[in-house]
Amino acid sequence: MEKLSSGTKWEETVGYSRGVRIGNVIEIAGTTAVDADGRIIGENDPYTQTKFIIEKARDAIEKLGGKLEHVARTRIFVTDISRWEGVGLAHGEFFRKIKPAATMVEVSRLIQPGLLVEIEFSAVVEG
């Protein structure tokens, strides 16, 4: 098993990895629009947050030897489902041709005020 850390203090406190690769399967932990300095990217903008999240996850997937094209499933958690269109538009910009299985559900809140979207990614690296 290969584990990837992003170096945040929360990984040690909570006990998790940004990503894990077991064989040809890559799992990326719930990812939010927080940069390396702890700032929220795209405050009050679900489209911008989603785009940043997917780019952040793509970097983690690539570090574990995969590509965005290997993503088989996304699980999207939003704090206001009525704003789904911005999330869906950004998701579609990356996944329109890949078409992973996808789920979007509304949750009451995320770990930090101002975060509107959190996404988990599952990928299967072929051959």
C-alpha positions in Angstrom: 0.0 0.0 0.0 1.3 3.4 -0.9 0.1 6.5 1.0 0.2 10.1 0.1 0.3 13.0 2.6 -0.5 16.6 1.8 1.3 17.7 4.9 -1.6 19.3 6.7 -1.8 19.1 10.5 -5.2 17.5 10.2 -3.8 14.3 8.7 -1.8 13.6 11.8 -4.5 14.7 14.2 -7.3 12.8 12.6 -5.2 9.9 11.3 -5.8 9.8 7.5 -3.9 10.1 4.2 -4.7 12.5 1.3 -4.6 9.4 -0.9 -4.0 5.7 -0.8 -3.0 3.3 -3.6 -3.6 -0.4 -3.2 -2.6 -2.3 -6.3 -4.4 -0.6 -9.2 -6.9 1.2 -7.0 -6.5 4.9 -5.9 -8.7 6.4 -3.3 -8.6 10.2 -2.6 -9.9 11.4 0.7 -12.7 14.0 0.8 -11.1 17.1 -0.7 -12.2 20.7 -0.2 -11.2 24.1 -1.7 -8.5 24.9 0.8 -5.0 25.8 -0.4 -1.6 25.0 1.1 -1.8 28.1 3.3 -5.3 27.1 4.7 -7.2 29.7 2.7 -10.6 28.9 1.2 -10.5 29.3 -2.6 -13.7 30.5 -4.2 -15.6 31.6 -1.1 -19.3 31.5 -1.8 -18.7 30.2 -5.3 -19.4 26.4 -5.8 -18.1 26.4 -9.4 -14.7 27.8 -8.4 -14.5 25.5 -5.4 -15.3 22.5 -7.5 -12.8 23.3 -10.1 -10.1 23.9 -7.5 -11.0 20.6 -5.8 -10.7 18.5 -9.0 -7.4 20.1 -9.8 -6.1 19.4 -6.3 -7.3 15.8 -6.5 -5.8 15.4 -10.0 -2.4 16.3 -8.5 -2.8 13.6 -5.8 -3.9 11.0 -8.3 -0.9 11.7 -10.5 1.5 11.5 -7.6 0.1 8.0 -6.9 0.6 7.0 -10.6 -2.8 7.6 -12.0 -4.5 10.0 -14.3 -7.9 11.8 -14.1 -9.0 9.5 -16.9 -8.7 6.6 -14.4 -11.4 8.1 -12.1 -14.3 5.6 -11.9 -16.4 7.4 -9.2 -16.8 10.8 -7.6 -18.8 11.5 -4.5 -19.8 15.1 -4.2 -21.1 16.6 -0.9 -22.6 20.1 -1.1 -24.1 22.4 1.5 -26.8 23.7 -0.8 -28.2 21.4 -3.4 -30.0 24.3 -5.1 -26.6 25.5 -6.3 -25.8 22.2 -8.0 -25.5 23.7 -11.4 -22.1 25.4 -10.7 -20.8 22.2 -9.2 -22.1 20.2 -12.2 -20.6 22.6 -14.7 -17.1 22.4 -13.2 -17.4 18.6 -12.8 -18.4 18.4 -16.5 -15.4 20.4 -17.6 -13.1 17.7 -16.4 -15.3 14.6 -16.7 -17.6 15.1 -19.7 -15.7 12.5 -21.7 -14.6 10.3 -18.8 -18.1 10.0 -17.3 -17.3 8.3 -13.9 -20.2 7.2 -11.7 -21.1 10.2 -9.7 -23.2 11.0 -6.7 -24.1 14.5 -5.3 -25.8 14.8 -2.0 -26.6 17.8 0.3 -25.1 17.8 3.8 -25.9 20.2 6.6 -22.3 21.6 6.7 -18.7 20.9 6.1 -15.7 21.1 8.4 -15.1 24.9 7.9 -17.6 27.7 7.4 -17.3 29.0 3.8 -16.7 25.5 2.3 -19.6 24.6 0.0 -18.3 21.4 -1.7 -16.3 18.4 -0.8 -15.5 15.5 -3.2 -14.1 12.0 -2.8 -12.5 10.3 -5.8 -12.0 6.6 -6.6 -9.7 5.6 -9.5 -8.7 2.4 -11.2 -5.4 2.5 -13.0 -5.6 0.2 -16.0 -2.9 -2.2 -17.2 
